[in-house]
Amino acid sequence: MSRDEDQQYAAGAAADGGVDRLVGPEADSEESAVEAALRPKELGEFIGQPKVREQLDLVLKAARQRNGTADHVLLSGAPGLGKTTLSMIIAAEMAAPIRITSGPAIQHAGDLAAILSSLQEGEVLFLDEIHRMSRPAEEMLYMAMEDFRVDVIVGKGPGATAIPLELPPFTLVGATTRAGLLPPPLRDRFGFTAHMEFYEPHELEQVVHRSARLLDVEIDTDGAAEIAGRSRGTPRIANRLLRRVRDYAQVKADGSIDQDIASRALGVYEVDERGLDRLDRAVLTALLKLFGGGPVGLSTLSVAVGEERETVEEVAEPFLVREGLLARTPRGRIATPAAWDHLDMPRPTQNPPHPPGGSGQQGLFGA
């Protein structure tokens, strides 16, 4: 296939929205529906997170032997690592129904009371983004988790009355990407807390092979390794890249995926061998070419890239820092030696010159 044909294919994918942050860890509603078909249904099928699986298996087996409900579970970690999947597995292992909601959806204590009062005995309540729940609802949750009771306030002012409402035993599974924002009283009420780590490449290869079987896609070991190596340690991204490579293989080849097909497909979507996409490389390129590797302020770097400050800070930088390509310092952002090597650019032998019309780094490089 020619380079021009690949560029035409990329243009068509872009028109469909296919290359809009392909390596972003969040999932939209359409992708969530696709993910549901790929999720493992049992703990034994869940790939990766060996410590979490072992510990959670003990918690669930002990609860089943007691014929009781499992302890409340808190799952923390970056998006796309399997927190929602584990909550569904917990419900399946306990042979219990599951209710799914999120912190932003619960803005009043009455919202939470309505959900809690309708739970069945043993039901699993999955509360995603639990750190974004409102404070009144959070305080109601304390009593519900500990005593399986809530106080419903009837009336207003001096005549208001608190009516205690008994709840059936249930299991709360909370998920958060920012465990540090949870108040200690809430964290302490979880009987089991687990932190989800990023996946190793060999674990992601297993994820890709399993998903390929479910999608009826033929893929060899090298092809799976190529996709896994560009997936940022995140199963959700691995599955997304697999689907895009599958599309490329279907349109531009015979439908099967090997290393060459995977590499060419991901090249079309501008995902390089370390998982960096267009935005990541734009940030690094600006930092190296325009500012000699830094230090440079976030606002200045954002202007140079043509993106909002929040986009650079919250979308691009976390992965670049984790990969050791960029560092945040009190003086500003600086590139590491690995960044020069990754972009195949010679490292500077001296500090970058002052910007034209200025007397130092403050102003253009600061902020």
Residue pairs with C-beta under 8 A, 6 or more apart in sequence:
1 252
1 264
5 252
6 252
6 264
6 267
6 268
7 268
9 248
9 251
9 252
9 268
10 19
10 268
10 269
10 270
13 19
13 244
13 247
13 268
13 269
14 20
18 244
18 269
19 269
19 270
21 277
21 279
21 315
22 237
22 240
22 241
22 244
22 269
22 270
22 271
22 277
23 230
23 231
23 232
23 237
23 240
23 241
23 271
23 275
23 276
23 277
23 319
24 237
24 315
25 78
25 79
25 80
25 232
25 234
25 236
25 237
26 79
26 80
27 35
27 79
27 80
27 236
31 240
34 239
34 243
35 236
35 239
37 214
38 210
38 211
38 214
38 215
38 239
39 85
39 88
40 46
40 47
40 85
40 89
40 210
41 88
41 89
41 92
42 89
42 92
42 93
43 53
43 56
43 57
43 60
43 89
43 93
46 53
46 82
46 85
46 86
46 89
47 203
47 206
47 207
47 210
47 235
48 82
48 199
48 200
48 203
48 204
48 206
48 207
48 235
49 81
49 82
49 194
49 196
49 197
52 86
52 194
52 195
52 196
55 192
55 194
56 73
56 86
56 90
56 192
56 194
59 70
59 71
59 73
59 191
59 192
60 70
60 90
60 93
60 94
63 69
63 70
63 71
63 94
64 93
64 94
68 169
69 94
69 96
69 121
69 122
69 169
69 170
69 171
70 90
70 94
70 171
71 171
71 190
71 191
71 192
72 145
72 171
72 172
72 173
72 174
72 189
72 190
72 191
72 192
73 87
73 90
73 171
73 172
73 173
73 174
73 190
73 191
73 192
73 193
73 194
74 130
74 173
74 174
74 175
74 176
74 179
74 182
74 187
74 190
74 192
74 193
74 194
75 83
75 86
75 87
75 173
75 174
75 175
75 176
75 194
75 196
76 83
76 175
76 176
76 177
76 178
76 179
76 193
76 194
76 195
76 196
77 83
77 177
77 195
77 196
77 197
78 177
78 196
78 198
78 234
79 177
79 234
79 236
80 234
80 235
80 236
80 237
81 196
81 197
81 198
81 199
81 234
81 235
81 236
82 196
82 235
83 128
83 175
83 196
84 100
84 126
84 128
84 175
86 173
87 98
87 100
87 124
87 126
87 173
87 175
88 98
88 126
90 124
90 171
90 173
91 97
91 98
91 124
91 126
94 122
94 124
94 171
96 122
96 123
96 124
96 171
97 120
97 123
97 124
98 123
98 124
98 125
98 126
99 115
99 119
99 123
99 124
99 125
99 126
100 126
100 128
101 115
101 125
101 126
101 127
101 128
102 127
102 128
102 129
102 132
103 127
103 128
103 129
103 130
103 131
103 132
103 133
104 129
104 132
104 133
105 111
106 112
106 115
106 127
106 133
106 134
106 137
107 134
107 137
108 134
108 136
108 137
109 134
109 136
109 137
109 139
109 140
109 153
111 137
112 133
112 137
112 140
112 141
112 144
112 150
113 140
113 150
113 152
113 165
115 125
116 125
116 144
116 150
116 167
116 170
117 150
117 165
117 167
119 125
119 167
119 168
119 170
120 168
120 170
121 168
121 169
121 170
122 168
122 169
122 170
122 171
123 168
123 170
123 171
124 170
124 171
124 172
124 173
125 170
125 171
125 172
125 173
126 173
126 175
127 133
127 172
127 173
127 174
127 175
128 175
129 175
129 176
129 177
130 174
130 175
130 176
130 182
130 186
131 176
131 177
131 178
131 179
131 181
131 182
133 141
138 183
138 186
140 150
140 151
141 172
141 186
142 185
142 186
142 189
143 149
143 150
143 151
144 150
144 167
144 172
145 172
145 189
145 190
146 189
148 166
148 167
148 168
148 169
148 170
149 164
149 165
149 166
149 167
150 164
150 165
150 167
151 162
151 163
151 164
151 165
152 162
152 163
152 164
152 165
153 160
153 161
153 162
153 163
154 160
154 161
154 162
154 163
155 161
172 190
174 190
176 182
179 187
179 195
187 193
198 232
198 233
198 234
198 322
199 207
199 231
199 233
199 234
199 235
199 238
200 233
201 225
201 228
201 229
202 228
204 227
204 228
204 231
204 233
204 235
204 238
205 221
205 224
205 225
205 228
207 228
207 235
207 238
207 239
208 219
208 224
208 227
208 228
208 238
208 239
208 242
209 219
209 224
211 238
211 239
211 242
212 218
212 219
212 224
212 242
212 246
212 257
215 242
215 243
215 246
217 242
217 246
217 249
217 255
217 256
217 257
218 255
218 256
218 257
219 242
219 256
219 257
219 258
220 256
220 257
220 258
220 259
222 258
222 259
222 262
223 245
223 257
223 258
223 259
223 261
223 262
224 257
225 259
226 259
226 262
226 263
226 266
227 238
227 241
227 242
227 245
227 262
227 266
228 238
229 273
229 274
229 275
230 241
230 266
230 271
230 272
230 273
230 274
230 275
231 237
231 238
231 241
231 275
232 275
232 319
237 275
241 266
241 269
241 271
244 265
244 266
244 269
245 257
245 261
245 262
245 265
245 266
246 255
246 257
247 265
248 261
248 264
248 265
248 268
249 255
249 256
249 257
249 261
249 265
252 264
252 265
253 261
266 272
269 277
270 277
270 278
271 277
272 281
274 323
274 342
275 319
275 323
276 284
276 319
276 320
276 323
276 342
279 305
279 307
279 311
279 315
279 316
280 316
280 319
280 320
281 343
282 305
282 306
282 307
283 301
283 305
283 312
283 316
283 317
283 320
283 326
284 320
284 325
284 326
284 335
284 339
284 342
284 343
285 343
286 301
286 304
286 305
287 293
287 294
287 296
287 301
287 326
287 333
287 334
287 335
287 339
288 335
288 339
288 340
288 343
288 345
289 345
290 304
291 300
291 301
291 304
291 352
291 365
292 348
292 351
292 352
292 353
293 334
293 335
293 339
293 340
293 347
293 348
293 352
294 332
294 333
294 334
294 335
294 365
295 329
295 331
295 332
295 333
295 334
295 361
295 365
296 332
296 333
296 334
296 365
297 332
297 333
297 365
297 366
297 367
298 309
298 312
298 313
298 332
298 333
298 367
299 309
299 367
300 364
300 365
300 366
300 367
301 312
301 332
301 333
302 308
302 309
302 311
302 312
305 312
307 316
317 326
317 328
317 333
320 326
320 339
321 327
321 328
323 338
324 336
324 338
325 335
325 336
325 338
325 339
325 342
326 333
326 334
326 335
326 336
326 339
327 333
327 334
327 335
327 336
332 365
332 366
337 347
340 346
340 347
354 360
354 361
355 361
355 363
355 364
355 365
358 364
